[in-house]
Amino acid sequence: MVILKNAQIFDGIHDELLRRAAVVIENGKIIDVIPECSIDFAQGRIIDLKGKIIAPGFIDCHVHFMLDEVPDKERQMNDQSAGGVLFKNADSYVAFRAVENARKTLEAGFTTVVDGGGVDYVDVALKDAISLGYVQGPDYFVSGKQITAWTSHFRGLGQETYGPWGMRRMVREQLYWGVDQIKIENSAPIRSVGRSLSKSAFTLDEMSAAVEEAHSAGLLVSVHARGESPIEVAAEADADLICHGTGISEKGIEMLLKKGIYILPTLASPNPEPEPHIVNAKSSRVVELLKETGRLQWESIKRAYQSGVKMALSTDAGGVGIKHGENAKEMLRMRQMGMSNLECLRAATSEAAKAMRFTDVGRVETGMKADLVILKENPLEHLETVLDVEGVLKKGRFIKGIA
């Protein structure tokens, strides 16, 4: 038994902290939360937090641990020759990088993440490695390969298919690999200079077949959608999550509101003001396309937010130069877009759990997993404190901080 005492608690929902509280942890779960606690505990390992803040472990609903689109050139592992010929063991390097990305993300306070698409099912192997304790990482939920109508924008990320029965077949193939959600790419990647970014990749019949097949297996469907038609087709087919939501129409907003569909806004994917490492790595045409799409992205998400569309924190880390371990920056971007500190924190905790149908994380209360972060300041007042977490517990065990 572990008792964290003399703490303040943000429970993932309410706009006031629990004061002078204690959290009692046993077998990886929270068995009691005691506000205004004056109990003199006689047993268990007691840790005095001296007024520091406990919050639920953060949740990122959209990462790519396998990807490193704009790598640190000094640290990039050699998976291809100087001439660009891919080595046969390239996926081994992908796996090693992914292990490091998982560790950095966990130590940043993200105890649960959803991967929006891996490379040649390395994500499935990483999930097993984490769950078996071979490597450290968040609770990890995977998509396997994205279902796409064209060659994917990353090697090994997508699987092409066509027609309603092709969609069903591809969903079943992902089920064989043991994925946790189905990811469908319904619009072209934003690096596709000169190609249509607004066409729906799949027809309503195709999308509906995939959604029905996934739902019959109890899996959520997340759809990469930028443009009016890709979003509306996905919503009409009853997809559960819209990734990005760029260029959403008023009709699309109404559909999401009516059906309770979440947007995963990925406000740095792309950012209207790309960071220097992205500008240096991309052609001028791609940089301008990123800027243009980023401006539309922020305007679209702001309109959707002001209309009441539900949102959960998602970063797209690994894509468009977004660095793993810096996931919490998305909360500050959400605030910049118009959310309150409380809404940003909920988007990373209780709302993210609702979006992904997780019932045992996202809140600090009895019966939840003891996945927690320890913060130096009150995040309701000083949101920036999420960028530098002092401690991280996963299933009641310290991963970072107090040993």
C-alpha positions as CSV (number, residue, x, y, z in Angstrom):
1,M,0.0,0.0,0.0
2,V,1.2,3.5,-0.9
3,I,-0.3,6.7,0.6
4,L,0.3,10.0,-1.0
5,K,-0.6,12.5,1.7
6,N,-0.6,16.3,2.2
7,A,-1.5,16.9,-1.4
8,Q,-3.8,19.0,-3.4
9,I,-5.7,17.2,-6.1
10,F,-7.1,18.1,-9.5
11,D,-9.5,15.2,-10.0
12,G,-9.8,15.6,-13.8
13,I,-13.3,17.2,-13.6
14,H,-13.9,20.0,-11.0
15,D,-12.6,23.6,-11.0
16,E,-11.4,23.5,-7.5
17,L,-8.6,21.4,-5.9
18,L,-9.1,19.0,-3.1
19,R,-7.0,20.4,-0.2
20,R,-4.8,18.6,2.3
21,A,-5.8,15.4,0.7
22,A,-4.5,11.8,0.7
23,V,-4.6,9.2,-2.1
24,V,-4.4,5.6,-1.0
25,I,-3.1,3.1,-3.6
26,E,-3.0,-0.6,-3.6
27,N,-2.4,-3.2,-6.3
28,G,-2.0,-0.4,-8.9
29,K,-5.4,1.1,-8.2
30,I,-6.7,4.1,-6.1
31,I,-8.7,2.6,-3.2
32,D,-9.4,5.9,-1.5
33,V,-9.3,9.6,-1.9
34,I,-9.5,11.5,1.4
35,P,-9.9,15.3,1.3
36,E,-8.9,17.3,4.4
37,C,-7.2,14.2,5.6
38,S,-6.0,14.1,9.2
39,I,-5.6,10.3,9.5
40,D,-2.4,9.1,11.1
41,F,-1.7,6.1,8.8
42,A,-0.2,3.1,10.7
43,Q,0.8,1.0,7.8
44,G,1.9,1.3,4.2
45,R,4.5,3.4,2.5
46,I,3.7,7.1,3.3
47,I,4.9,9.9,1.0
48,D,4.4,13.5,2.1
49,L,3.9,15.6,-1.0
50,K,4.1,18.8,1.0
51,G,1.3,20.5,-0.8
52,K,2.2,19.6,-4.3
53,I,-0.6,18.8,-6.8
54,I,-1.8,15.4,-7.9
55,A,-3.6,15.2,-11.3
56,P,-4.7,12.3,-13.5
57,G,-2.0,10.9,-15.8
58,F,-2.4,12.7,-19.2
59,I,-3.9,11.1,-22.3
60,D,-2.9,11.7,-25.9
61,C,-5.5,10.4,-28.3
62,H,-3.3,10.6,-31.4
63,V,0.5,9.9,-31.6
64,H,2.8,8.0,-33.9
65,F,5.6,6.4,-31.9
66,M,7.0,4.8,-35.0
67,L,7.3,8.0,-36.9
68,D,10.0,10.7,-36.9
69,E,9.2,12.9,-39.8
70,V,11.7,15.6,-39.0
71,P,14.4,13.8,-37.1
72,D,17.3,15.2,-35.1
73,K,20.0,14.5,-37.7
74,E,22.7,14.0,-35.0
75,R,20.6,11.2,-33.3
76,Q,19.0,9.6,-36.3
77,M,19.8,5.9,-36.6
78,N,21.1,4.7,-39.9
79,D,18.2,2.9,-41.5
80,Q,19.2,3.7,-45.0
81,S,22.3,4.2,-47.1
82,A,23.8,7.7,-47.8
83,G,22.2,7.3,-51.2
84,G,18.8,6.6,-49.8
85,V,18.6,2.8,-50.2
86,L,16.5,1.4,-47.4
87,F,18.2,-1.4,-45.4
88,K,16.4,-4.7,-44.9
89,N,16.6,-4.2,-41.1
90,A,15.0,-0.7,-41.2
91,D,12.0,-1.8,-39.1
92,S,14.4,-2.8,-36.3
93,Y,15.6,0.8,-36.1
94,V,12.0,2.0,-36.2
95,A,11.4,-0.2,-33.2
96,F,14.3,1.1,-31.2
97,R,13.3,4.7,-31.9
98,A,9.8,3.9,-30.9
99,V,10.9,2.5,-27.5
100,E,12.7,5.8,-26.8
101,N,9.6,7.8,-27.9
102,A,7.5,5.8,-25.5
103,R,9.8,6.4,-22.6
104,K,10.0,10.2,-23.2
105,T,6.2,10.4,-23.5
106,L,5.6,8.5,-20.3
107,E,8.1,10.7,-18.4
108,A,6.3,13.8,-19.7
109,G,3.3,12.6,-17.8
110,F,1.3,10.9,-20.5
111,T,0.4,7.5,-19.0
112,T,-2.1,6.6,-21.8
113,V,-1.7,7.1,-25.5
114,V,-3.4,6.0,-28.7
115,D,-1.3,5.5,-31.7
116,G,-2.9,6.6,-35.0
117,G,-0.9,4.2,-37.2
118,G,2.4,2.4,-36.9
119,V,4.9,0.9,-39.4
120,D,4.5,-2.7,-40.5
121,Y,2.9,-3.7,-37.2
122,V,5.9,-2.6,-35.1
123,D,3.3,-0.8,-32.9
124,V,1.6,-4.2,-32.1
125,A,5.0,-5.6,-31.0
126,L,5.7,-2.4,-28.9
127,K,2.3,-2.7,-27.2
128,D,3.2,-6.3,-26.1
129,A,6.7,-5.2,-25.0
130,I,5.3,-2.5,-22.8
131,S,2.5,-4.7,-21.3
132,L,5.0,-7.5,-20.6
133,G,7.4,-5.0,-18.9
134,Y,10.3,-5.4,-21.3
135,V,10.3,-1.6,-21.9
136,Q,8.8,1.4,-20.2
137,G,5.9,3.3,-21.9
138,P,2.4,4.5,-21.4
139,D,-0.6,2.2,-21.6
140,Y,-0.5,1.9,-25.4
141,F,-3.5,1.5,-27.7
142,V,-2.7,0.8,-31.4
143,S,-4.2,1.1,-34.9
144,G,-1.9,-1.2,-36.9
145,K,-2.0,0.1,-40.5
146,Q,-4.2,3.0,-41.6
147,I,-6.8,2.0,-44.2
148,T,-6.1,4.2,-47.2
149,A,-7.1,4.6,-50.9
150,W,-3.6,5.5,-52.1
151,T,0.0,5.0,-51.3
152,S,0.6,6.1,-47.7
153,H,2.6,9.2,-46.9
154,F,4.9,7.1,-44.7
155,R,6.6,3.8,-45.4
156,G,4.7,0.9,-43.9
157,L,1.9,3.1,-42.4
158,G,-1.0,2.4,-44.7
159,Q,-2.8,-0.4,-46.5
160,E,-4.6,0.3,-49.7
161,T,-8.1,-1.1,-50.4
162,Y,-11.2,-0.3,-52.4
163,G,-14.9,-1.0,-52.3
164,P,-17.2,-2.0,-49.4
165,W,-16.0,-5.6,-49.2
166,G,-12.4,-4.5,-49.5
167,M,-12.9,-2.2,-46.5
168,R,-14.4,-5.1,-44.5
169,R,-11.5,-7.3,-45.4
170,M,-9.0,-4.7,-44.3
171,V,-10.8,-4.1,-41.0
172,R,-10.7,-7.9,-40.4
173,E,-7.0,-8.0,-41.2
174,Q,-6.3,-5.3,-38.6
175,L,-8.4,-7.4,-36.1
176,Y,-6.1,-10.3,-36.8
177,W,-3.2,-8.2,-35.6
178,G,-5.0,-7.3,-32.4
179,V,-5.5,-3.6,-32.9
180,D,-7.4,-1.4,-30.5
181,Q,-9.1,1.0,-33.0
182,I,-9.5,1.3,-36.8
183,K,-7.8,4.2,-38.4
184,I,-9.0,5.4,-41.9
185,E,-7.3,8.0,-44.0
186,N,-10.1,9.8,-45.8
187,S,-8.2,12.7,-47.2
188,A,-4.8,13.2,-48.8
189,P,-1.8,14.1,-46.7
190,I,-1.1,17.8,-46.5
191,R,2.4,17.2,-48.0
192,S,0.6,16.3,-51.3
193,V,1.5,19.5,-53.2
194,G,-0.7,19.8,-56.3
195,R,-3.1,17.1,-55.3
196,S,-6.6,17.4,-54.0
197,L,-6.8,17.7,-50.3
198,S,-10.6,18.0,-50.1
199,K,-11.9,14.9,-51.9
200,S,-13.3,12.1,-49.7
201,A,-11.0,9.1,-50.3
202,F,-13.8,6.7,-49.8
203,T,-17.5,6.7,-50.7
204,L,-20.2,6.6,-48.0
205,D,-20.8,3.0,-48.8
206,E,-17.2,2.2,-48.3
207,M,-16.9,4.1,-45.1
208,S,-20.1,2.7,-43.7
209,A,-18.9,-0.9,-44.4
210,A,-15.7,-0.3,-42.5
211,V,-17.4,1.4,-39.6
212,E,-20.0,-1.4,-39.3
213,E,-17.3,-4.0,-39.4
214,A,-15.2,-2.3,-36.7
215,H,-18.2,-1.6,-34.5
216,S,-19.3,-5.3,-34.7
217,A,-15.9,-6.1,-33.1
218,G,-16.3,-3.4,-30.5
219,L,-13.7,-1.1,-31.9
220,L,-13.8,2.7,-32.4
221,V,-13.1,4.2,-35.8
222,S,-10.9,7.2,-36.0
223,V,-10.8,9.1,-39.4
224,H,-8.1,11.3,-40.7
225,A,-10.2,14.0,-42.4
226,R,-9.3,17.4,-43.8
227,G,-11.9,19.1,-45.9
228,E,-15.7,19.4,-45.9
229,S,-16.5,16.2,-47.8
230,P,-14.1,13.8,-46.0
231,I,-15.4,15.0,-42.6
232,E,-19.1,14.8,-43.7
233,V,-18.7,11.3,-45.2
234,A,-17.0,10.0,-42.0
235,A,-19.7,11.6,-39.8
236,E,-22.6,10.3,-41.9
237,A,-21.0,6.8,-41.6
238,D,-21.0,7.1,-37.8
239,A,-17.3,7.2,-37.3
240,D,-16.4,7.9,-33.7
241,L,-13.5,10.3,-34.0
242,I,-12.4,13.0,-36.5
243,C,-8.7,13.6,-36.6
244,H,-7.7,17.1,-37.5
245,G,-11.1,18.5,-38.8
246,T,-9.5,21.0,-41.1
247,G,-11.9,23.0,-43.1
248,I,-15.0,21.6,-41.4
249,S,-18.3,23.1,-42.7
250,E,-21.3,24.3,-40.7
251,K,-23.0,21.1,-41.9
252,G,-20.1,19.1,-40.6
253,I,-20.3,20.8,-37.2
254,E,-24.0,20.2,-37.0
255,M,-23.4,16.5,-37.8
256,L,-20.7,16.1,-35.1
257,L,-22.9,17.9,-32.5
258,K,-25.9,15.7,-33.4
259,K,-24.0,12.5,-33.2
260,G,-21.7,13.4,-30.3
261,I,-18.5,12.8,-32.4
262,Y,-15.2,14.1,-30.9
263,I,-12.7,16.1,-32.9
264,L,-9.0,15.3,-32.2
265,P,-7.7,18.8,-33.1
266,T,-3.9,18.4,-33.4
267,L,-3.2,22.1,-33.4
268,A,0.4,21.7,-34.3
269,S,-0.4,19.4,-37.2
270,P,0.1,21.7,-38.9
271,N,1.0,24.9,-37.0
272,P,0.4,28.1,-38.9
273,E,3.8,29.2,-37.7
274,P,6.1,26.1,-38.3
275,E,9.1,25.8,-36.0
276,P,12.5,26.4,-37.5
277,H,13.4,22.7,-37.6
278,I,10.4,22.1,-39.8
279,V,11.1,25.0,-42.1
280,N,14.7,23.8,-42.5
281,A,13.6,20.2,-43.4
282,K,10.8,21.0,-45.9
283,S,10.7,22.5,-49.4
284,S,9.3,26.0,-49.6
285,R,6.2,24.7,-51.4
286,V,5.5,22.3,-48.5
287,V,6.2,25.0,-45.9
288,E,3.7,27.3,-47.5
289,L,1.1,24.5,-47.7
290,L,1.7,23.8,-44.0
291,K,1.2,27.4,-43.1
292,E,-2.0,27.7,-45.2
293,T,-3.4,24.5,-43.8
294,G,-2.4,25.5,-40.3
295,R,-4.3,28.8,-40.5
296,L,-7.4,26.9,-41.8
297,Q,-7.0,24.3,-39.1
298,W,-7.0,26.8,-36.2
299,E,-9.9,28.7,-37.7
300,S,-11.9,25.5,-38.2
301,I,-11.2,24.2,-34.7
302,K,-12.0,27.5,-33.1
303,R,-15.4,27.6,-34.9
304,A,-16.1,24.0,-33.9
305,Y,-15.1,24.7,-30.3
306,Q,-17.3,27.8,-30.1
307,S,-20.2,25.7,-31.5
308,G,-19.8,23.1,-28.7
309,V,-18.1,20.2,-30.5
310,K,-16.4,17.9,-28.1
311,M,-12.6,17.8,-28.2
312,A,-9.9,15.6,-26.7
313,L,-6.1,16.3,-26.6
314,S,-4.2,14.8,-29.5
315,T,-0.9,15.9,-30.9
316,D,0.0,13.8,-33.9
317,A,3.5,13.5,-32.3
318,G,6.0,12.0,-34.8
319,G,4.4,13.7,-37.7
320,V,5.0,17.2,-39.1
321,G,8.0,17.7,-36.9
322,I,6.1,17.3,-33.6
323,K,8.5,16.0,-31.0
324,H,7.7,13.1,-28.7
325,G,7.8,14.1,-25.0
326,E,6.5,17.6,-25.8
327,N,2.9,16.4,-25.9
328,A,1.8,18.8,-23.1
329,K,2.4,21.8,-25.3
330,E,-0.9,21.0,-27.0
331,M,-2.7,22.1,-23.8
332,L,-1.2,25.6,-24.2
333,R,-2.2,25.6,-27.9
334,M,-5.7,24.7,-26.9
335,R,-5.7,27.6,-24.5
336,Q,-4.4,29.9,-27.2
337,M,-7.3,28.7,-29.4
338,G,-9.8,29.9,-26.7
339,M,-10.2,27.1,-24.1
340,S,-10.0,27.8,-20.4
341,N,-7.3,26.2,-18.3
342,L,-9.9,23.8,-16.9
343,E,-11.1,22.8,-20.4
344,C,-7.5,22.1,-21.5
345,L,-6.9,19.9,-18.5
346,R,-10.1,18.0,-19.0
347,A,-9.3,17.6,-22.7
348,A,-6.1,15.8,-21.5
349,T,-7.8,13.7,-18.8
350,S,-11.5,13.0,-18.3
351,E,-12.6,14.2,-21.8
352,A,-9.9,12.2,-23.5
353,A,-11.0,9.1,-21.5
354,K,-14.6,9.7,-22.6
355,A,-13.5,10.1,-26.3
356,M,-11.7,6.8,-26.2
357,R,-14.2,5.0,-24.0
358,F,-11.7,4.4,-21.3
359,T,-13.4,3.9,-17.9
360,D,-10.5,3.5,-15.5
361,V,-8.3,6.5,-16.3
362,G,-8.6,10.2,-16.6
363,R,-9.9,10.9,-13.1
364,V,-8.5,10.8,-9.6
365,E,-11.1,8.8,-7.7
366,T,-11.7,5.5,-6.1
367,G,-11.5,2.5,-8.5
368,M,-9.4,4.3,-11.1
369,K,-5.9,3.1,-12.1
370,A,-3.2,4.9,-10.0
371,D,-1.9,6.6,-13.1
372,L,-1.0,10.0,-11.8
373,V,1.2,13.1,-12.3
374,I,2.7,15.3,-9.7
375,L,2.8,19.0,-10.5
376,K,4.7,21.9,-8.8
377,E,1.9,24.5,-9.2
378,N,-1.9,24.6,-9.5
379,P,-2.5,23.9,-13.2
380,L,-5.9,25.6,-12.9
381,E,-4.0,28.9,-12.4
382,H,-0.7,28.1,-14.0
383,L,-1.2,25.8,-16.9
384,E,2.4,26.0,-17.9
385,T,3.3,23.7,-15.0
386,V,2.2,20.7,-17.2
387,L,5.3,21.2,-19.3
388,D,7.6,20.1,-16.4
389,V,6.0,17.4,-14.3
390,E,7.8,16.6,-11.1
391,G,6.6,13.0,-10.8
392,V,4.8,10.3,-12.7
393,L,3.1,7.2,-11.4
394,K,1.9,4.3,-13.5
395,K,-0.3,1.8,-11.8
396,G,0.9,3.2,-8.4
397,R,4.6,2.9,-9.2
398,F,6.9,5.9,-9.5
399,I,8.3,6.1,-13.1
400,K,9.7,9.6,-12.5
401,G,10.3,11.6,-9.3
402,I,10.1,10.3,-5.8
403,A,11.5,6.8,-5.8
